[in-house]
Amino acid sequence: MELIWSRRLSLQAPFVAPGHLLRSLAASAAAGSFMLANDALGAFHAGRIGWAGLSISLAISGVWVLATGIVVAEFALGLTG
């Protein structure tokens, strides 16, 4: 996604936009955890959040990755019977 739009993944346009709801949902499902981690790291480096905020964001991002993996695995198992 970053290569296509030549921008860092984030929870902002062009990846997430109110005018493109289905594309935004697909992008968030596929790479939302990485978008959250990138935004949290950027905010931490800019001084907008502290260690606690960064830790919580990265924990949520990790759980998001696990949940996405479970959904994809269940979908694949459902397709194979």
Backbone bond lengths (Angstrom), bond angles and torsions (degrees), N, CA, C in turn:
res aa  C-N    CA-C-N  psi(-1)  N-CA   C-N-CA  omega(-1)  CA-C   N-CA-C  phi
1 M - - - 1.445 - - 1.526 110.58 -
2 E 1.335 115.43 -40.66 1.456 118.14 179.33 1.521 111.26 -64.04
3 L 1.315 117.13 -35.84 1.469 120.42 179.81 1.522 111.91 -68.85
4 I 1.330 116.81 -37.21 1.463 120.20 -178.37 1.524 111.06 -66.38
5 W 1.335 116.89 -47.43 1.470 120.51 -175.66 1.524 113.35 -96.17
6 S 1.313 118.08 -4.07 1.470 122.92 -179.46 1.523 112.17 54.32
7 R 1.333 114.90 37.15 1.467 121.13 177.99 1.504 108.64 -137.61
8 R 1.311 115.88 154.36 1.449 121.07 177.01 1.525 109.29 -70.17
9 L 1.362 116.75 139.66 1.460 120.53 178.24 1.520 110.62 -57.78
10 S 1.314 116.24 132.23 1.462 120.99 177.53 1.522 108.68 -158.29
11 L 1.296 114.74 165.48 1.461 120.99 179.20 1.530 110.11 -86.03
12 Q 1.322 116.08 45.02 1.463 123.65 179.53 1.512 108.70 -135.95
13 A 1.322 116.59 174.13 1.469 120.70 176.39 1.522 108.69 -61.16
14 P 1.287 121.26 145.12 1.453 129.54 7.99 1.526 113.85 -88.33
15 F 1.324 118.09 -2.37 1.459 120.27 -175.82 1.527 112.55 -76.18
16 V 1.312 117.04 -40.16 1.463 121.76 179.56 1.523 107.69 -128.10
17 A 1.338 116.14 120.01 1.460 120.70 -178.31 1.521 108.97 -145.91
18 P 1.343 118.01 139.15 1.465 120.59 -178.91 1.524 113.79 -61.23
19 G 1.318 117.93 -27.95 1.452 121.33 -178.55 1.525 114.13 -76.88
20 H 1.314 116.87 -14.03 1.458 122.01 -178.16 1.523 109.25 -127.04
21 L 1.322 115.86 70.98 1.454 121.39 -171.56 1.525 112.77 -63.07
22 L 1.325 118.47 -47.97 1.466 120.41 -178.00 1.526 111.56 -65.45
23 R 1.324 116.68 -41.87 1.458 120.01 177.51 1.529 110.43 -64.31
24 S 1.315 117.03 -39.28 1.459 121.04 178.97 1.523 111.42 -65.38
25 L 1.332 116.43 -41.39 1.467 119.42 177.99 1.519 111.23 -65.13
26 A 1.318 116.99 -42.27 1.462 120.29 178.94 1.525 111.31 -64.48
27 A 1.316 116.66 -43.04 1.467 120.39 179.52 1.519 110.76 -65.56
28 S 1.327 117.42 -40.62 1.456 120.74 179.42 1.521 111.73 -67.70
29 A 1.321 116.91 -37.80 1.462 119.93 178.42 1.518 110.68 -68.03
30 A 1.327 117.02 -40.44 1.457 120.82 -176.12 1.527 112.87 -77.31
31 A 1.308 117.54 -42.73 1.461 120.25 -172.28 1.517 113.45 -132.58
32 G 1.319 117.64 15.08 1.459 120.63 -177.04 1.517 114.36 -59.93
33 S 1.333 116.46 -36.66 1.462 118.91 179.95 1.526 110.92 -65.10
34 F 1.332 116.60 -37.22 1.459 120.07 178.23 1.527 111.19 -72.54
35 M 1.345 116.44 -33.78 1.460 120.55 175.50 1.527 110.11 -62.50
36 L 1.336 116.11 -44.69 1.467 120.73 179.30 1.521 110.80 -62.34
37 A 1.332 116.77 -44.91 1.463 120.18 179.95 1.523 111.12 -63.31
38 N 1.339 117.82 -43.51 1.468 121.06 177.97 1.517 111.79 -61.61
39 D 1.343 116.86 -44.26 1.464 120.29 179.41 1.527 110.91 -64.76
40 A 1.335 117.00 -40.64 1.467 120.51 179.93 1.524 110.94 -65.84
41 L 1.327 117.08 -43.43 1.463 119.60 178.29 1.526 111.42 -64.73
42 G 1.338 116.86 -39.31 1.462 119.79 176.93 1.519 112.20 -63.38
43 A 1.339 116.16 -41.97 1.472 120.09 178.56 1.526 111.09 -66.91
44 F 1.318 116.52 -36.55 1.468 119.98 178.86 1.528 110.37 -65.87
45 H 1.323 116.98 -45.61 1.462 120.52 179.49 1.524 111.98 -66.36
46 A 1.343 117.31 -29.00 1.468 120.63 178.10 1.532 111.45 -83.56
47 G 1.326 117.57 -7.55 1.460 121.32 179.13 1.516 114.24 83.78
48 R 1.344 117.93 13.63 1.464 120.37 -179.27 1.528 112.68 -82.40
49 I 1.346 117.75 -22.79 1.461 121.35 175.27 1.524 108.28 -133.75
50 G 1.327 115.06 158.17 1.457 120.34 179.92 1.524 111.26 -99.78
51 W 1.356 113.93 -166.20 1.458 119.71 -179.82 1.523 112.12 -61.38
52 A 1.325 116.84 -38.67 1.469 120.00 -178.37 1.531 110.69 -63.86
53 G 1.310 116.67 -46.18 1.461 120.42 178.92 1.511 112.05 -63.41
54 L 1.336 116.24 -40.64 1.457 120.30 178.08 1.522 110.47 -64.63
55 S 1.318 117.49 -43.71 1.465 121.43 -179.72 1.518 111.65 -62.53
56 I 1.314 116.71 -44.73 1.469 120.54 179.47 1.526 110.35 -63.89
57 S 1.325 117.01 -43.26 1.462 120.66 179.94 1.528 111.40 -63.30
58 L 1.322 117.06 -42.20 1.457 119.98 179.93 1.528 111.50 -70.16
59 A 1.332 117.41 -33.59 1.469 120.08 175.83 1.528 110.55 -65.94
60 I 1.315 116.46 -44.37 1.470 120.27 177.20 1.524 109.97 -62.07
61 S 1.316 117.15 -40.98 1.466 121.32 178.74 1.531 110.64 -61.95
62 G 1.321 117.47 -41.05 1.463 121.08 177.92 1.512 112.88 -64.48
63 V 1.321 116.55 -42.91 1.469 120.49 177.14 1.523 110.03 -64.37
64 W 1.326 116.61 -39.05 1.462 121.66 178.71 1.529 110.44 -60.52
65 V 1.345 117.47 -43.59 1.462 121.38 178.67 1.525 109.99 -61.83
66 L 1.332 117.26 -45.22 1.463 120.64 178.97 1.526 111.32 -61.87
67 A 1.308 117.10 -44.06 1.468 120.27 179.87 1.524 111.51 -64.03
68 T 1.321 116.50 -40.77 1.466 119.91 177.90 1.521 110.34 -63.62
69 G 1.316 116.83 -41.07 1.460 120.60 177.58 1.517 112.71 -62.29
70 I 1.325 116.67 -40.23 1.462 120.70 178.11 1.521 110.87 -64.89
71 V 1.315 117.11 -43.71 1.469 120.87 179.28 1.525 110.55 -62.97
72 V 1.320 117.35 -44.27 1.471 120.75 -179.85 1.528 110.37 -65.25
73 A 1.333 117.83 -41.55 1.457 120.87 178.46 1.528 111.34 -64.22
74 E 1.319 117.67 -43.00 1.469 120.91 177.66 1.527 111.26 -63.70
75 F 1.311 116.61 -39.35 1.461 120.68 178.48 1.527 110.15 -64.18
76 A 1.327 116.21 -43.92 1.464 120.07 179.51 1.527 111.37 -64.96
77 L 1.323 116.58 -41.45 1.472 120.06 177.57 1.529 110.83 -65.68
78 G 1.319 116.87 -35.62 1.458 120.64 178.29 1.522 111.76 -66.77
79 L 1.330 116.60 -33.90 1.464 120.08 178.86 1.534 112.24 -71.88
80 T 1.324 115.57 -32.30 1.468 118.64 -177.63 1.518 112.54 -85.56
81 G 1.285 117.42 -12.76 1.465 121.23 175.62 1.466 110.92 100.41
